[in-house]
Amino acid sequence: MARTKSNEMTIKSLDEADFILKEMCDLESRIEAIDNEANEEIARLKESAAKVGKPLRDRYKSCVKAMEAFARYFRGEIFKDKKSLIRAFGTFGFRKAPDSISVTKETANLLQKHGLTEFIRTKIEPDKEAMLSLDDDTLAKVGAAKKQKEDFFVETKREQVNQDQLKQSA
C-alpha cells in the first residue's frame, strides 16, 4: 500500500485511515458546535445592539430630516454662493448626484429601431456547457479543449460515529 503524508501524520494501513476518518467526524462535530455557539452569540449581540441602538438611530434620522428641512427652507439665503456650509460641528448642504438613465422594457428595441445600436450592449461569449458535446477536432479548430481532472475528497459519516458511541455507552 502506498504511503501518504499529511503534515506530521503518516497513514500506513486502511485501519489507520478508518481511525483518522472517525477522528475527522469527531473534529467536525466539535468544530460545528463551536461555530454554532459563536453564531448564536453573534446573533444575540446583534439583536441586543439593534434594540439598544434603535432610539439613537431614530433620533439621528430625525436630526438629518430636520437639517434637510432647514436647508431646503433657507436654501436661497444660506446657499447663495455655494452648495455646502461648513460649521463648527460639521458640514451640510447639497451635492449633485450623478446623472442616471431610467429605461423601459422597450428601450433596447426602440434604440435598435432608430439605428442607435451603439447604445445597445451585447455580450458574446462561448457556451462552455454546450461545447461539451463537440468532438476534440472541432474544439481544437476553435482553440478549445476538454479538460479532465480528479479532485481528492473525503466524506465523513458522522452518523456512524454517533451510533457507535451510543452502543458503547449502553
Residue, then its C-alpha position, 0 to 999 in steps of 0.5 A: m500500500a502506498r504511503t501518504k503524508s499529511n503534515e506530521m501524520t503518516i497513514k500506513s494501513l486502511d485501519e489507520a485511515d478508518f481511525i483518522l476518518k472517525e477522528m475527522c467526524d469527531l473534529e467536525s462535530r466539535i468544530e460545528a458546535i463551536d461555530n454554532e455557539a459563536n453564531e448564536e452569540i453573534a446573533r444575540l449581540k446583534e439583536s441586543a445592539a439593534k434594540v439598544g441602538k434603535p432610539l439613537r438611530d431614530r433620533y439621528k434620522s430625525c436630526v438629518k430630516a430636520m437639517e434637510a428641512f432647514a436647508r431646503y427652507f433657507r436654501g436661497e439665503i444660506f446657499k447663495d454662493k455655494k452648495s455646502l456650509i461648513r460649521a463648527f460641528g460639521t458640514f451640510g448642504f447639497r451635492k449633485a448626484p450623478d446623472s442616471i438613465s431610467v429605461t423601459k422594457e422597450t428601450a433596447n428595441l426602440l434604440q435598435k429601431h432608430g439605428l442607435t445600436e451603439f447604445i445597445r450592449t451585447k455580450i458574446e461569449p462561448d457556451k462552455e456547457a454546450m461545447l461539451s458535446l463537440d468532438d476534440d477536432t472541432l474544439a481544437k479548430v476553435g482553440a478549445a479543449k476538454k479538460q479532465k481532472e480528479d479532485f481528492f475528497v473525503e466524506t465523513k459519516r458522522e452518523q456512524v460515529n454517533q451510533d457507535q458511541l451510543k452502543q458503547s455507552a449502553 
